[in-house]
């Protein structure tokens, strides 16, 4: 019973990770990085509160859950 619940959660987390990663934009540095300029714009300072920042944190949380569920399922397979 518990193994079935963890398996379903594992599948849901896997699908969510795929969707969240596909929603993220590429990490293009832009033309400012060619000359070594540091980007100190409003966007760079507030990136954590932006859509990309939220998606990045959500990805990290889901990846931790993914590995946790994978470890639980592996331990339960003995």
Chimera marker file (.cmm) of the C-alpha trace (Angstrom):
<marker_set name="trace">
<marker id="1" x="0.000" y="0.000" z="0.000" r="1" g="1" b="0" radius="0.5"/>
<marker id="2" x="2.696" y="2.507" z="1.011" r="1" g="1" b="0" radius="0.5"/>
<marker id="3" x="4.854" y="1.482" z="-1.942" r="1" g="1" b="0" radius="0.5"/>
<marker id="4" x="1.972" y="2.285" z="-4.311" r="1" g="1" b="0" radius="0.5"/>
<marker id="5" x="1.526" y="5.735" z="-2.786" r="1" g="1" b="0" radius="0.5"/>
<marker id="6" x="5.252" y="6.506" z="-3.031" r="1" g="1" b="0" radius="0.5"/>
<marker id="7" x="5.308" y="5.230" z="-6.619" r="1" g="1" b="0" radius="0.5"/>
<marker id="8" x="2.419" y="7.504" z="-7.586" r="1" g="1" b="0" radius="0.5"/>
<marker id="9" x="4.116" y="10.484" z="-5.884" r="1" g="1" b="0" radius="0.5"/>
<marker id="10" x="7.350" y="9.602" z="-7.687" r="1" g="1" b="0" radius="0.5"/>
<marker id="11" x="5.596" y="9.657" z="-11.063" r="1" g="1" b="0" radius="0.5"/>
<marker id="12" x="3.852" y="12.961" z="-10.283" r="1" g="1" b="0" radius="0.5"/>
<marker id="13" x="7.144" y="14.578" z="-9.223" r="1" g="1" b="0" radius="0.5"/>
<marker id="14" x="8.838" y="13.245" z="-12.362" r="1" g="1" b="0" radius="0.5"/>
<marker id="15" x="6.196" y="14.778" z="-14.622" r="1" g="1" b="0" radius="0.5"/>
<marker id="16" x="6.312" y="18.078" z="-12.714" r="1" g="1" b="0" radius="0.5"/>
<marker id="17" x="10.113" y="18.263" z="-13.022" r="1" g="1" b="0" radius="0.5"/>
<marker id="18" x="9.821" y="17.751" z="-16.772" r="1" g="1" b="0" radius="0.5"/>
<marker id="19" x="7.179" y="20.465" z="-17.125" r="1" g="1" b="0" radius="0.5"/>
<marker id="20" x="9.036" y="22.973" z="-14.916" r="1" g="1" b="0" radius="0.5"/>
<marker id="21" x="12.336" y="22.460" z="-16.739" r="1" g="1" b="0" radius="0.5"/>
<marker id="22" x="10.649" y="22.926" z="-20.111" r="1" g="1" b="0" radius="0.5"/>
<marker id="23" x="9.071" y="26.179" z="-18.858" r="1" g="1" b="0" radius="0.5"/>
<marker id="24" x="12.464" y="27.679" z="-17.964" r="1" g="1" b="0" radius="0.5"/>
<marker id="25" x="14.326" y="29.921" z="-20.344" r="1" g="1" b="0" radius="0.5"/>
<marker id="26" x="17.894" y="29.314" z="-21.454" r="1" g="1" b="0" radius="0.5"/>
<marker id="27" x="20.768" y="30.831" z="-19.508" r="1" g="1" b="0" radius="0.5"/>
<marker id="28" x="21.941" y="33.133" z="-22.311" r="1" g="1" b="0" radius="0.5"/>
<marker id="29" x="24.409" y="35.612" z="-20.900" r="1" g="1" b="0" radius="0.5"/>
<marker id="30" x="23.732" y="38.228" z="-23.558" r="1" g="1" b="0" radius="0.5"/>
<marker id="31" x="26.135" y="40.605" z="-25.262" r="1" g="1" b="0" radius="0.5"/>
<marker id="32" x="27.261" y="42.191" z="-21.989" r="1" g="1" b="0" radius="0.5"/>
<marker id="33" x="29.213" y="39.092" z="-21.033" r="1" g="1" b="0" radius="0.5"/>
<marker id="34" x="31.456" y="39.361" z="-24.109" r="1" g="1" b="0" radius="0.5"/>
<marker id="35" x="33.206" y="42.435" z="-22.767" r="1" g="1" b="0" radius="0.5"/>
<marker id="36" x="33.096" y="41.243" z="-19.162" r="1" g="1" b="0" radius="0.5"/>
<marker id="37" x="30.548" y="43.774" z="-17.979" r="1" g="1" b="0" radius="0.5"/>
<marker id="38" x="28.706" y="43.012" z="-14.770" r="1" g="1" b="0" radius="0.5"/>
<marker id="39" x="24.968" y="43.235" z="-15.138" r="1" g="1" b="0" radius="0.5"/>
<marker id="40" x="23.653" y="45.329" z="-12.244" r="1" g="1" b="0" radius="0.5"/>
<marker id="41" x="20.170" y="45.963" z="-13.503" r="1" g="1" b="0" radius="0.5"/>
<marker id="42" x="16.836" y="45.846" z="-11.743" r="1" g="1" b="0" radius="0.5"/>
<marker id="43" x="16.215" y="42.466" z="-13.361" r="1" g="1" b="0" radius="0.5"/>
<marker id="44" x="19.513" y="40.996" z="-12.129" r="1" g="1" b="0" radius="0.5"/>
<marker id="45" x="18.979" y="42.229" z="-8.554" r="1" g="1" b="0" radius="0.5"/>
<marker id="46" x="15.411" y="40.917" z="-8.290" r="1" g="1" b="0" radius="0.5"/>
<marker id="47" x="15.791" y="37.658" z="-10.158" r="1" g="1" b="0" radius="0.5"/>
<marker id="48" x="14.830" y="35.578" z="-7.113" r="1" g="1" b="0" radius="0.5"/>
<marker id="49" x="11.351" y="37.094" z="-7.075" r="1" g="1" b="0" radius="0.5"/>
<marker id="50" x="10.823" y="36.735" z="-10.792" r="1" g="1" b="0" radius="0.5"/>
<marker id="51" x="9.220" y="33.853" z="-12.655" r="1" g="1" b="0" radius="0.5"/>
<marker id="52" x="12.639" y="32.371" z="-13.434" r="1" g="1" b="0" radius="0.5"/>
<marker id="53" x="13.721" y="32.575" z="-9.801" r="1" g="1" b="0" radius="0.5"/>
<marker id="54" x="10.579" y="30.845" z="-8.608" r="1" g="1" b="0" radius="0.5"/>
<marker id="55" x="10.912" y="28.137" z="-11.261" r="1" g="1" b="0" radius="0.5"/>
<marker id="56" x="14.546" y="27.598" z="-10.266" r="1" g="1" b="0" radius="0.5"/>
<marker id="57" x="13.686" y="27.124" z="-6.595" r="1" g="1" b="0" radius="0.5"/>
<marker id="58" x="10.741" y="24.889" z="-7.453" r="1" g="1" b="0" radius="0.5"/>
<marker id="59" x="13.009" y="22.760" z="-9.637" r="1" g="1" b="0" radius="0.5"/>
<marker id="60" x="15.472" y="22.335" z="-6.763" r="1" g="1" b="0" radius="0.5"/>
<marker id="61" x="12.700" y="21.267" z="-4.359" r="1" g="1" b="0" radius="0.5"/>
<marker id="62" x="11.242" y="18.802" z="-6.853" r="1" g="1" b="0" radius="0.5"/>
<marker id="63" x="14.657" y="17.291" z="-7.589" r="1" g="1" b="0" radius="0.5"/>
<marker id="64" x="15.244" y="16.719" z="-3.866" r="1" g="1" b="0" radius="0.5"/>
<marker id="65" x="11.826" y="15.040" z="-3.615" r="1" g="1" b="0" radius="0.5"/>
<marker id="66" x="12.621" y="12.975" z="-6.715" r="1" g="1" b="0" radius="0.5"/>
<marker id="67" x="15.821" y="11.601" z="-5.171" r="1" g="1" b="0" radius="0.5"/>
<marker id="68" x="14.116" y="11.053" z="-1.822" r="1" g="1" b="0" radius="0.5"/>
<marker id="69" x="11.293" y="9.036" z="-3.401" r="1" g="1" b="0" radius="0.5"/>
<marker id="70" x="13.788" y="7.118" z="-5.560" r="1" g="1" b="0" radius="0.5"/>
<marker id="71" x="15.802" y="6.181" z="-2.467" r="1" g="1" b="0" radius="0.5"/>
<marker id="72" x="12.660" y="5.118" z="-0.597" r="1" g="1" b="0" radius="0.5"/>
<marker id="73" x="11.518" y="2.971" z="-3.510" r="1" g="1" b="0" radius="0.5"/>
<marker id="74" x="14.979" y="1.429" z="-3.823" r="1" g="1" b="0" radius="0.5"/>
<marker id="75" x="15.193" y="0.593" z="-0.134" r="1" g="1" b="0" radius="0.5"/>
<marker id="76" x="11.713" y="-0.916" z="-0.263" r="1" g="1" b="0" radius="0.5"/>
<marker id="77" x="12.616" y="-3.224" z="-3.148" r="1" g="1" b="0" radius="0.5"/>
<marker id="78" x="14.748" y="-5.609" z="-1.076" r="1" g="1" b="0" radius="0.5"/>
<link id1="1" id2="2" r="1" g="1" b="0" radius="0.2"/>
<link id1="2" id2="3" r="1" g="1" b="0" radius="0.2"/>
<link id1="3" id2="4" r="1" g="1" b="0" radius="0.2"/>
<link id1="4" id2="5" r="1" g="1" b="0" radius="0.2"/>
<link id1="5" id2="6" r="1" g="1" b="0" radius="0.2"/>
<link id1="6" id2="7" r="1" g="1" b="0" radius="0.2"/>
<link id1="7" id2="8" r="1" g="1" b="0" radius="0.2"/>
<link id1="8" id2="9" r="1" g="1" b="0" radius="0.2"/>
<link id1="9" id2="10" r="1" g="1" b="0" radius="0.2"/>
<link id1="10" id2="11" r="1" g="1" b="0" radius="0.2"/>
<link id1="11" id2="12" r="1" g="1" b="0" radius="0.2"/>
<link id1="12" id2="13" r="1" g="1" b="0" radius="0.2"/>
<link id1="13" id2="14" r="1" g="1" b="0" radius="0.2"/>
<link id1="14" id2="15" r="1" g="1" b="0" radius="0.2"/>
<link id1="15" id2="16" r="1" g="1" b="0" radius="0.2"/>
<link id1="16" id2="17" r="1" g="1" b="0" radius="0.2"/>
<link id1="17" id2="18" r="1" g="1" b="0" radius="0.2"/>
<link id1="18" id2="19" r="1" g="1" b="0" radius="0.2"/>
<link id1="19" id2="20" r="1" g="1" b="0" radius="0.2"/>
<link id1="20" id2="21" r="1" g="1" b="0" radius="0.2"/>
<link id1="21" id2="22" r="1" g="1" b="0" radius="0.2"/>
<link id1="22" id2="23" r="1" g="1" b="0" radius="0.2"/>
<link id1="23" id2="24" r="1" g="1" b="0" radius="0.2"/>
<link id1="24" id2="25" r="1" g="1" b="0" radius="0.2"/>
<link id1="25" id2="26" r="1" g="1" b="0" radius="0.2"/>
<link id1="26" id2="27" r="1" g="1" b="0" radius="0.2"/>
<link id1="27" id2="28" r="1" g="1" b="0" radius="0.2"/>
<link id1="28" id2="29" r="1" g="1" b="0" radius="0.2"/>
<link id1="29" id2="30" r="1" g="1" b="0" radius="0.2"/>
<link id1="30" id2="31" r="1" g="1" b="0" radius="0.2"/>
<link id1="31" id2="32" r="1" g="1" b="0" radius="0.2"/>
<link id1="32" id2="33" r="1" g="1" b="0" radius="0.2"/>
<link id1="33" id2="34" r="1" g="1" b="0" radius="0.2"/>
<link id1="34" id2="35" r="1" g="1" b="0" radius="0.2"/>
<link id1="35" id2="36" r="1" g="1" b="0" radius="0.2"/>
<link id1="36" id2="37" r="1" g="1" b="0" radius="0.2"/>
<link id1="37" id2="38" r="1" g="1" b="0" radius="0.2"/>
<link id1="38" id2="39" r="1" g="1" b="0" radius="0.2"/>
<link id1="39" id2="40" r="1" g="1" b="0" radius="0.2"/>
<link id1="40" id2="41" r="1" g="1" b="0" radius="0.2"/>
<link id1="41" id2="42" r="1" g="1" b="0" radius="0.2"/>
<link id1="42" id2="43" r="1" g="1" b="0" radius="0.2"/>
<link id1="43" id2="44" r="1" g="1" b="0" radius="0.2"/>
<link id1="44" id2="45" r="1" g="1" b="0" radius="0.2"/>
<link id1="45" id2="46" r="1" g="1" b="0" radius="0.2"/>
<link id1="46" id2="47" r="1" g="1" b="0" radius="0.2"/>
<link id1="47" id2="48" r="1" g="1" b="0" radius="0.2"/>
<link id1="48" id2="49" r="1" g="1" b="0" radius="0.2"/>
<link id1="49" id2="50" r="1" g="1" b="0" radius="0.2"/>
<link id1="50" id2="51" r="1" g="1" b="0" radius="0.2"/>
<link id1="51" id2="52" r="1" g="1" b="0" radius="0.2"/>
<link id1="52" id2="53" r="1" g="1" b="0" radius="0.2"/>
<link id1="53" id2="54" r="1" g="1" b="0" radius="0.2"/>
<link id1="54" id2="55" r="1" g="1" b="0" radius="0.2"/>
<link id1="55" id2="56" r="1" g="1" b="0" radius="0.2"/>
<link id1="56" id2="57" r="1" g="1" b="0" radius="0.2"/>
<link id1="57" id2="58" r="1" g="1" b="0" radius="0.2"/>
<link id1="58" id2="59" r="1" g="1" b="0" radius="0.2"/>
<link id1="59" id2="60" r="1" g="1" b="0" radius="0.2"/>
<link id1="60" id2="61" r="1" g="1" b="0" radius="0.2"/>
<link id1="61" id2="62" r="1" g="1" b="0" radius="0.2"/>
<link id1="62" id2="63" r="1" g="1" b="0" radius="0.2"/>
<link id1="63" id2="64" r="1" g="1" b="0" radius="0.2"/>
<link id1="64" id2="65" r="1" g="1" b="0" radius="0.2"/>
<link id1="65" id2="66" r="1" g="1" b="0" radius="0.2"/>
<link id1="66" id2="67" r="1" g="1" b="0" radius="0.2"/>
<link id1="67" id2="68" r="1" g="1" b="0" radius="0.2"/>
<link id1="68" id2="69" r="1" g="1" b="0" radius="0.2"/>
<link id1="69" id2="70" r="1" g="1" b="0" radius="0.2"/>
<link id1="70" id2="71" r="1" g="1" b="0" radius="0.2"/>
<link id1="71" id2="72" r="1" g="1" b="0" radius="0.2"/>
<link id1="72" id2="73" r="1" g="1" b="0" radius="0.2"/>
<link id1="73" id2="74" r="1" g="1" b="0" radius="0.2"/>
<link id1="74" id2="75" r="1" g="1" b="0" radius="0.2"/>
<link id1="75" id2="76" r="1" g="1" b="0" radius="0.2"/>
<link id1="76" id2="77" r="1" g="1" b="0" radius="0.2"/>
<link id1="77" id2="78" r="1" g="1" b="0" radius="0.2"/>
</marker_set>
